[in-house]
């Protein structure tokens, strides 16, 4: 059996994964339903897969935080305690991640092998350039998008799907969280 792979990403309405503005975490739109949903999603057994840049970002944020800070929401704490594979030719071990390993090589080859070998689903939060390559290789089974009700035209950074091919998206599941944010789970197929 082949493990499924989910590309999990937060976005503004205009398609940016982060911002240089003063929005704060979750673009200031977090609420109890969003945090409960994230915790439930990460409560399932799974293996995280990160590119080197995203791993360094998470490790840096966590190192600079305290147990009481917003960075340590319960779902983030759960994510940190899941097994993780960091696909990078530049990150050096040991990792500051309880059950994390670095695997060198091309992400497409590494994830293709993980999909064959893993007994649990695979999930990546962020890691945009890596996930664009995995989409192009047909290795992404689901795209889970949490859409925050903001437009970051002046301060948005990291356009999520910049440079990808065209994809048709089959809606598998959707929900509204806290009356404002949306979560969509799609099955992508290359548009021909």
C-alpha positions, 0 to 999 in steps of 0.5 A: 500500500502506498502512503498518501501525501498531503500538502498542507498550507496557509494562505491569504485570499491573494495566494501568499503563504506569508507576509512582511506586514504586522498581521501577526500569526494566522494573519490575526484570524485564529480562533478556537475552531481553527485551533481545534481543527488543526489539533485534530488534523495533527492528532492522527498518526502521520510523518511530517516532511519538510524542506530545509528552509521550512525546517530552519524557520520552524526550528528558529521560531521554536527556539525563540519562543517560550512554552506560553507563546502563541507559537506553541499552540497545541497543534504545533506542539503535536506536530513537533512530536510527530516523526519528521523527515527533512529533505535537504542537502544543507541542513546538518543533523542532529535536528532540534526535533524529537524524532526528526531525520535529515535525508539528502537527495532530491525531494521527488526521489525521497518522497517517492520512496517514503510513499512506498515505505511509510506505514502512516500518511505523509504531510508537509506544512509549508515547504512551498518550493519542495511541494511545487516540485512534488506536485509536478511529479504527481506525488501530492495526493491532497492539497489542504488549504486554509484560507484566511480572509485577508488580502496582502497585496502590499505585504504578501510574500511566498506566492504559494503556486507561483510557477506551477503547472495548471491543475484541476482540483477535486473538492474532497472536503470543506469547512468554515472555521470561526465564521471567517476562515475556510479550509479546503481539501482537494485532490489535484490532477494535472490540467490537460 
